[in-house]
Amino acid sequence: MRFKDLEWKDIISDGTVVCSNCRINLFDVINMEFKINYEPKEDKYMLYSFGKGSLRRLQPDTYDSLEEVKNVAYRIYSNEMARIKKAVDYRVAI
């Protein structure tokens, strides 16, 4: 199942994306937020996920490239949306 592409707002400094944000708000009921920060000392990207349940991460995940981080964020988003769709489908079927 494929959901819509995430819309990122990038902040660029010296040709490098230093911060990127994506917010998803569905009917003021489901809120998800992803933040990516670049750590120049480690040359790594940190992914912060905010939301309810399994979406929320207490510690950021670390990745080598911006593309990899955005792919992981999309996978987290897709998994969460599939879980929600499954719950709604089950509720409608009852």
C-alpha distances in whole Angstrom, upper triangle without the diagonal:
4,7,10,12,15,18,21,25,27,30,32,35,37,34,32,29,31,29,25,24,20,20,18,20,18,21,23,22,19,20,19,21,21,24,25,28,30,33,36,38,35,33,30,27,27,23,24,21,23,21,22,21,19,18,22,24,28,28,26,24,26,25,27,25,24,21,20,20,18,15,16,16,12,11,13,12,8,10,12,10,8,11,13,10,12,15,15,14,17,19,19,20,23
4,7,9,12,15,18,21,23,27,29,32,34,31,29,26,28,26,22,21,18,18,16,18,16,20,22,21,18,19,17,19,18,22,22,26,28,31,33,36,33,31,28,25,25,22,22,20,21,20,21,21,20,18,22,23,27,27,25,23,25,23,25,23,21,18,18,18,15,13,14,14,10,10,12,10,7,10,12,10,9,13,14,12,14,17,17,17,19,22,21,22,25
4,7,9,12,15,19,21,25,27,30,33,30,28,25,26,24,20,18,15,15,12,14,13,16,18,18,15,15,14,16,16,19,21,24,26,30,32,35,32,30,27,24,23,20,20,18,19,18,19,20,18,16,20,22,25,26,24,23,24,23,25,23,20,18,18,17,14,13,14,13,9,10,11,9,6,10,11,8,9,12,12,11,14,16,16,16,19,21,20,22,25
4,6,9,12,16,18,22,24,28,30,27,26,23,24,22,18,16,13,13,11,13,12,16,18,18,15,15,14,15,15,18,19,23,25,28,31,34,32,30,27,23,23,20,20,18,19,18,20,21,20,18,21,22,26,26,24,23,24,23,25,22,19,17,18,17,14,13,15,13,9,12,13,10,9,13,13,10,12,15,15,14,17,19,18,19,22,23,23,25,28
4,6,9,13,15,19,21,24,26,24,22,19,21,18,15,14,11,12,11,14,14,18,19,20,17,16,14,14,13,16,16,20,22,25,27,30,29,26,23,20,20,17,18,17,18,18,20,22,20,17,20,21,25,25,22,21,22,20,21,19,16,13,15,14,10,10,13,11,8,11,12,10,10,14,14,12,14,17,17,17,20,22,21,22,25,26,26,28,31
4,6,10,12,16,18,22,24,22,20,16,18,15,11,10,7,8,8,12,13,17,17,18,15,13,11,10,10,12,13,17,19,22,25,28,26,24,21,18,17,14,15,14,15,15,18,20,19,15,17,19,22,22,19,18,19,18,20,17,14,13,14,12,9,10,11,9,7,11,11,9,10,14,13,12,15,18,17,18,21,22,22,23,26,27,27,29,32
4,7,10,13,16,19,22,20,18,15,16,14,10,8,6,8,9,12,14,17,18,19,16,14,12,11,10,12,13,16,18,22,24,27,26,24,21,18,18,15,16,15,16,17,20,22,21,18,19,20,23,23,20,20,21,20,21,18,14,14,16,14,10,12,14,11,10,14,15,12,14,17,17,16,19,21,20,21,24,25,25,26,29,30,30,32,35
4,6,10,12,16,19,16,15,11,13,10,6,5,5,8,10,14,16,20,19,21,18,15,13,10,9,9,10,13,15,18,20,24,23,21,18,15,15,13,14,14,15,17,20,22,21,18,19,19,22,21,18,18,18,17,18,15,12,12,14,12,9,12,14,11,11,15,15,13,16,18,18,18,21,23,22,23,26,27,27,29,32,32,33,35,37
4,7,10,13,16,15,13,10,11,8,5,5,6,9,12,15,18,21,20,22,20,17,15,12,11,10,10,12,14,18,19,23,23,20,19,15,16,14,15,15,16,18,22,24,24,20,20,21,23,22,19,19,19,19,20,17,13,14,16,14,12,15,17,14,15,18,18,16,19,22,21,21,24,26,25,26,30,30,30,32,35,35,35,38,40
4,6,10,13,11,10,6,8,6,4,7,9,12,16,19,22,25,24,26,23,20,17,14,12,10,9,10,11,15,16,20,20,17,16,13,14,14,15,16,18,20,24,26,25,21,21,21,23,22,18,18,18,17,17,14,11,13,15,13,12,15,17,15,16,19,19,18,21,24,23,23,26,28,28,29,32,33,33,35,37,38,38,41,43
4,7,10,10,8,6,6,5,6,9,12,15,18,21,25,27,26,28,25,22,20,16,14,11,10,10,10,14,15,18,19,17,16,13,14,15,16,18,19,22,26,28,27,24,23,23,24,22,19,20,19,18,18,16,12,15,17,15,14,18,19,17,19,22,22,21,24,27,26,27,30,31,31,32,35,36,36,38,41,41,42,44,46
4,7,6,5,4,6,7,9,12,15,18,22,25,28,31,30,31,29,25,23,19,17,14,12,11,10,13,13,17,18,15,15,14,16,17,18,21,22,25,29,31,30,26,26,25,26,24,21,21,19,18,17,15,12,15,18,16,16,19,21,19,21,24,24,24,26,29,29,29,32,34,34,35,38,39,39,41,43,44,45,47,49
4,5,5,6,6,9,12,15,18,22,25,28,31,34,33,34,32,28,26,22,20,16,14,12,11,13,12,15,17,14,15,15,17,18,20,23,25,28,32,34,32,29,28,27,27,25,22,22,20,19,18,16,14,17,20,18,19,22,23,22,24,27,27,27,30,32,32,33,35,37,37,38,41,42,42,44,47,47,48,50,52
4,6,8,9,12,15,18,21,25,28,31,35,37,36,38,35,32,29,25,23,20,17,15,13,14,12,15,17,14,16,16,19,21,23,26,28,31,35,37,35,32,31,29,30,27,24,24,22,20,18,17,15,18,21,20,20,24,25,24,26,29,29,30,32,34,34,35,38,39,40,41,44,45,45,47,49,50,51,53,55
4,7,9,12,14,17,20,23,27,30,33,36,35,37,34,31,28,24,21,19,16,15,12,15,13,17,18,14,16,15,18,20,22,25,27,30,34,35,34,30,30,29,30,27,24,23,21,19,17,14,13,15,18,18,18,21,23,22,24,26,27,27,30,32,32,33,35,37,38,39,41,43,43,45,47,48,49,51,53
4,6,9,11,15,18,21,24,28,31,34,33,34,31,28,25,22,18,16,12,11,9,11,10,14,14,11,12,11,14,16,19,21,24,27,31,32,30,27,27,25,26,23,20,19,17,15,13,11,10,13,15,15,15,18,19,19,21,24,24,25,27,29,29,30,33,34,35,36,39,40,41,42,44,45,46,48,51
4,6,7,11,14,17,21,24,27,30,29,30,27,24,21,18,15,12,9,8,7,11,11,15,15,12,11,10,12,13,15,18,20,24,27,29,27,24,23,22,23,21,17,17,15,14,13,10,8,11,13,12,12,16,17,16,18,21,21,21,24,26,26,27,30,31,31,33,35,36,37,39,41,42,43,45,47
4,7,11,14,17,21,24,27,30,29,30,27,24,21,17,14,11,8,6,5,8,9,12,13,11,10,9,10,12,14,17,19,22,26,28,26,23,22,20,21,19,15,16,14,14,13,12,10,13,15,13,14,17,18,16,19,22,21,22,25,26,26,28,30,31,32,33,36,37,37,39,41,42,43,46,47
4,7,10,14,17,20,24,26,25,26,23,20,17,13,11,7,5,5,6,10,12,15,15,13,12,9,9,10,11,14,16,19,23,24,23,20,19,18,19,17,14,15,14,14,14,13,10,13,15,12,12,16,16,14,17,19,19,19,22,24,23,24,27,28,28,30,33,33,34,36,38,39,40,42,44
4,7,10,14,17,20,23,22,23,21,17,14,11,8,6,5,7,9,13,15,18,18,16,14,10,10,9,10,12,14,17,20,23,21,18,17,17,19,17,14,14,14,14,15,13,9,12,13,10,9,13,14,12,14,17,16,16,19,21,20,21,24,25,25,27,30,30,31,33,35,35,37,39,41
4,7,10,13,17,20,18,20,17,14,11,7,6,5,6,9,12,15,18,21,20,19,16,13,12,10,10,10,11,14,18,20,19,15,15,16,17,17,14,15,16,16,18,16,12,14,15,12,10,14,14,11,13,16,15,14,17,19,18,19,22,23,22,24,27,27,28,30,32,32,33,36,38
4,7,10,13,16,16,17,14,11,8,6,5,7,9,12,15,18,21,24,23,21,19,15,14,11,11,10,10,12,16,18,18,14,14,15,18,18,15,16,17,17,19,17,13,14,15,12,10,13,13,9,10,14,13,11,14,16,15,15,19,20,19,21,24,24,24,27,29,29,30,32,34
4,7,10,13,12,13,11,7,6,4,6,9,12,15,18,21,24,27,26,25,22,18,16,13,12,10,9,10,13,16,17,13,13,15,18,19,17,18,20,20,22,20,17,18,18,15,13,15,15,11,12,15,13,11,14,16,14,14,18,18,17,19,22,22,22,24,27,26,27,30,32
4,6,10,10,10,8,6,5,6,9,12,15,18,21,25,28,30,29,28,24,21,19,16,14,11,10,10,13,15,16,12,14,16,19,20,19,19,22,22,24,22,19,19,20,17,14,16,15,12,11,14,12,9,12,14,12,11,15,16,14,15,19,19,18,21,23,23,24,27,28
4,6,6,7,6,5,7,9,12,15,18,21,25,28,31,33,32,31,28,24,22,19,17,14,12,10,12,16,17,14,15,18,21,23,21,22,25,25,28,26,23,23,23,20,18,19,19,15,15,17,15,12,14,16,13,12,16,16,14,15,19,18,17,20,22,21,22,25,27
4,5,6,5,7,9,12,15,18,21,25,28,31,34,36,35,34,31,27,25,21,20,16,14,12,13,16,17,15,17,20,23,25,24,25,27,28,30,29,25,25,25,23,20,21,20,17,16,18,16,12,14,15,12,10,14,14,11,13,16,15,14,17,19,18,18,22,23
4,5,7,9,12,15,18,21,24,28,31,34,37,40,38,37,34,30,28,25,23,19,17,15,15,18,20,18,19,23,26,28,27,28,31,31,34,32,29,29,29,26,24,25,24,21,20,21,19,16,17,19,16,14,17,17,13,14,18,16,14,17,20,18,18,22,23
4,6,7,11,13,17,20,23,26,30,32,36,38,37,36,33,29,27,23,21,18,15,12,13,17,19,17,18,21,23,26,25,27,30,31,33,32,29,29,29,26,24,25,24,21,20,22,19,16,18,19,16,15,18,18,14,16,19,18,16,20,21,20,20,24,25
4,6,10,13,17,20,23,27,30,33,36,38,37,36,33,29,27,23,20,17,14,11,11,14,16,15,16,19,22,24,24,26,29,30,33,32,29,29,28,26,24,24,23,20,19,20,18,15,17,17,14,13,16,15,11,14,16,14,13,17,18,16,18,21,22
4,7,10,14,17,20,24,27,30,33,35,33,33,29,26,23,20,17,14,11,8,8,11,13,11,13,16,19,22,21,22,25,26,29,28,25,25,25,22,20,21,19,16,16,17,14,11,13,14,10,10,13,12,9,12,15,13,13,16,18,17,18,21,22
4,7,10,13,17,20,24,26,30,32,30,30,26,23,20,17,14,11,8,6,8,11,13,10,11,14,17,19,18,20,23,24,27,26,23,23,23,19,18,19,18,14,15,16,13,11,14,14,11,11,15,14,12,15,17,16,16,20,21,20,22,25,26
4,7,10,14,17,20,23,26,28,27,26,23,19,17,13,11,8,6,5,8,11,11,8,9,12,15,16,15,16,19,20,23,22,19,19,19,16,14,16,14,10,11,13,10,8,11,12,9,10,14,14,13,15,18,17,18,21,22,22,24,26,27
4,7,10,13,17,19,23,25,24,23,20,16,14,10,8,6,5,6,10,13,13,9,9,11,14,15,13,14,17,18,21,19,16,17,17,14,12,15,13,10,11,13,11,9,13,14,12,13,17,17,16,19,21,21,21,24,26,26,27,30,31
4,7,10,13,16,19,22,20,19,16,12,10,7,6,5,6,9,12,14,13,10,10,10,13,13,10,11,13,14,17,16,13,14,14,10,9,12,10,7,10,12,10,9,13,14,13,14,18,18,18,20,23,23,24,26,28,28,30,32,33
4,7,10,13,16,18,17,17,14,10,8,6,5,7,8,12,15,17,16,13,12,11,13,12,9,11,12,13,15,14,11,14,14,10,10,13,12,9,12,15,13,13,16,18,17,18,21,22,22,24,26,27,27,30,32,32,33,36,37
4,7,10,13,15,14,13,10,6,5,5,6,9,12,15,18,20,18,15,14,13,14,13,9,10,10,10,12,11,8,11,11,8,8,12,11,9,13,15,14,14,18,19,19,20,23,24,24,26,28,29,30,32,34,35,36,38,40
4,6,10,12,12,11,9,6,5,7,8,12,14,18,21,22,21,18,16,15,15,13,10,11,10,10,12,11,9,13,13,10,12,15,14,13,16,18,17,18,21,22,22,24,27,27,28,30,32,33,34,36,37,38,40,42,43
4,6,9,9,7,6,5,6,9,11,15,18,21,24,25,24,21,20,17,18,15,12,12,10,10,10,9,9,12,13,11,13,16,15,15,18,20,20,21,24,25,25,27,29,30,31,33,35,35,37,39,40,41,43,45,46
4,6,6,6,5,6,7,11,13,17,19,23,26,27,25,22,21,18,18,15,12,12,10,10,10,11,11,15,15,13,16,18,18,18,21,22,22,23,26,27,27,29,32,32,33,35,37,38,39,41,42,43,45,47,49
4,5,5,7,9,11,14,17,20,23,27,30,31,29,26,25,22,22,18,16,15,12,12,11,12,13,16,17,15,18,21,20,21,24,25,25,26,29,30,30,33,35,35,36,39,40,41,42,44,46,47,49,50,52
4,6,8,11,12,16,18,22,25,28,31,31,29,27,26,23,22,18,16,16,13,14,13,14,16,19,19,18,21,23,22,23,26,27,27,29,31,32,32,35,36,37,38,40,42,43,44,46,47,48,50,52,54
4,5,9,10,14,16,20,23,27,29,29,27,25,24,20,20,16,14,13,10,10,9,12,14,17,16,15,18,20,19,20,24,24,24,26,29,29,30,32,34,34,36,38,39,40,42,44,45,46,48,50,51
4,7,10,13,16,20,23,27,29,30,27,25,24,21,21,18,15,14,10,9,7,9,11,14,14,13,16,18,18,19,22,23,23,25,27,28,29,31,33,34,35,37,38,40,41,43,44,46,47,49,51
4,7,10,13,16,20,23,26,26,23,21,20,18,18,15,11,10,6,6,5,7,9,12,11,10,13,15,14,15,18,19,19,21,24,24,25,27,29,30,31,33,35,36,37,39,40,42,44,45,47
4,7,10,13,16,20,23,23,21,18,18,15,16,13,9,8,6,5,6,6,6,10,9,7,10,12,12,12,15,17,16,18,21,21,22,24,26,27,28,30,32,33,34,36,37,39,40,42,44
4,7,10,13,17,19,20,18,15,14,12,12,9,6,6,5,6,9,10,9,12,11,8,11,13,11,11,15,16,15,17,19,20,20,22,24,25,26,28,30,30,32,34,35,36,38,40,41
4,7,10,13,16,17,15,12,11,9,11,9,5,5,6,8,11,11,10,12,10,7,9,11,9,8,12,13,11,13,16,16,16,19,21,21,22,25,26,27,28,30,32,33,34,36,38
4,7,10,13,14,13,10,8,7,8,7,5,7,9,11,15,15,13,15,14,10,11,13,11,9,13,14,11,13,16,16,15,18,20,20,21,24,25,25,27,29,30,31,33,35,36
4,7,10,11,10,6,5,6,8,9,8,9,12,14,17,17,15,16,15,11,12,13,11,8,11,12,9,10,13,13,12,14,17,17,17,20,22,22,23,26,27,27,29,31,32
4,7,9,10,6,5,7,9,11,10,12,16,18,21,21,18,19,18,15,15,16,14,11,13,14,11,11,15,14,12,14,17,16,16,19,21,20,22,25,26,26,28,30,31
4,7,8,5,5,9,11,14,14,15,19,20,24,23,21,22,21,17,17,18,16,13,14,15,11,10,14,13,10,12,15,14,13,17,18,17,18,22,22,22,24,27,27
4,7,6,6,10,12,15,16,17,21,23,26,26,24,25,23,20,20,20,17,15,16,16,12,12,15,13,10,12,15,12,12,16,17,15,17,20,20,20,22,25,25
4,5,6,9,11,14,16,17,20,22,26,26,25,25,23,20,20,20,17,15,17,16,12,12,14,12,9,12,14,11,12,15,16,14,16,19,19,19,22,24,24
4,6,7,10,13,14,14,18,19,23,23,22,22,20,17,18,17,14,13,14,13,9,11,13,10,8,12,13,11,12,15,15,15,18,20,20,21,23,25,25
4,6,10,12,12,12,16,18,21,21,19,20,18,15,15,15,12,10,12,11,7,8,11,9,7,11,13,11,12,15,16,16,18,20,21,22,24,26,27
4,7,9,10,11,15,17,21,21,20,21,19,16,16,17,14,12,14,14,10,11,14,13,11,14,16,15,15,19,20,19,21,24,24,24,27,29,29
4,6,7,8,12,15,19,19,19,20,17,14,16,17,13,12,15,14,11,13,16,15,13,17,19,17,18,22,22,22,24,27,27,28,30,32,33
4,7,9,13,16,20,21,20,22,20,17,19,20,16,15,19,18,15,17,20,18,17,20,22,21,22,25,26,25,27,30,30,30,33,35,35
4,7,9,13,17,18,18,20,18,15,17,18,15,14,18,18,15,17,20,19,19,22,24,22,24,27,28,27,30,32,32,33,36,37,38
4,6,10,13,15,14,16,14,11,14,15,12,12,16,16,13,16,19,18,18,21,23,22,23,26,27,28,30,32,32,33,36,37,38
4,7,11,12,12,14,11,9,12,13,10,10,14,13,12,15,17,17,17,20,22,21,23,26,27,27,29,31,32,33,35,37,38
4,7,9,10,12,10,8,12,13,11,12,15,15,15,17,20,19,20,23,24,25,26,29,30,31,33,34,35,37,39,40,41
4,6,8,9,7,6,10,11,9,11,14,14,15,17,19,19,21,23,24,25,27,29,30,31,33,34,36,37,39,40,42
4,7,9,7,8,11,12,12,14,16,17,18,20,22,22,24,26,27,28,30,32,33,34,36,37,39,40,42,43,45
4,5,5,6,9,10,11,13,14,16,17,19,20,21,23,25,26,27,29,30,32,34,35,36,38,39,41,42,44
4,5,5,6,9,10,11,12,14,15,16,18,20,21,22,24,26,27,28,30,32,33,34,36,38,39,40,42
4,5,5,6,9,10,11,12,14,15,16,18,20,21,22,24,26,27,28,30,31,32,34,36,37,38,41
4,6,5,6,9,10,11,12,14,15,17,18,20,21,23,24,25,27,29,30,31,33,35,36,37,39
4,5,5,6,9,10,11,12,14,15,17,18,20,21,23,24,26,27,29,30,32,33,35,36,38
4,5,5,6,9,10,10,12,14,15,16,18,20,21,22,24,26,27,28,30,31,32,34,36
4,5,5,6,9,10,10,12,14,15,16,18,20,21,22,24,25,26,28,30,31,32,35
4,5,5,6,9,10,11,12,14,15,17,18,20,21,23,24,25,27,29,30,31,33
4,5,5,6,9,10,11,12,14,15,17,18,20,21,23,24,26,27,28,30,32
4,5,5,6,9,10,10,12,14,15,16,18,20,21,22,24,25,26,28,30
4,5,5,6,9,10,10,12,14,15,16,18,20,21,22,24,25,27,29
4,6,5,6,9,10,11,12,14,15,17,18,20,21,23,24,26,28
4,6,5,6,9,10,11,12,14,15,16,18,20,21,22,24,26
4,5,5,6,8,10,10,12,14,15,16,18,20,21,22,24
4,6,5,6,9,10,11,12,14,15,16,18,20,21,23
4,5,5,6,9,10,11,12,14,15,17,18,20,22
4,5,5,6,8,10,10,12,14,15,16,18,20
4,5,5,6,9,10,10,12,14,15,16,19
4,5,5,6,9,10,11,12,14,15,17
4,5,5,6,9,10,11,12,14,16
4,5,5,6,8,10,10,12,14
4,5,5,6,9,10,11,13
4,6,5,6,9,10,11
4,5,5,6,9,10
4,5,5,6,9
4,6,5,7
4,5,5
4,5
4
